[in-house]
Amino acid sequence: MYALVISTLAYPLIAWWLHRRLEDLLEPGPTRRLLVFTLASVACWMISSGIDWAFPGQVIHLL
């Protein structure tokens, strides 16, 4: 459960940071927005997986 909360809170920070880093490389538009969304989503997934790995007792078992 903590992994979900922390990764949700981390998403806006990561997306903002990526958006600023990509300003010099890509012009504003859908390509940059899609790249920021994809990279921020992957980063949050990695954060969530790391928390689940570090604290296996907190994992939500859906199946």
Buried (B, 14 or more C-beta within 10 A) or exposed (E): EEBBEBBEEBBEEBBEBBBEEBEEEEEEEEEBBEBBBEBBBEBBEEBBEEBBEEEEEEEEEEE
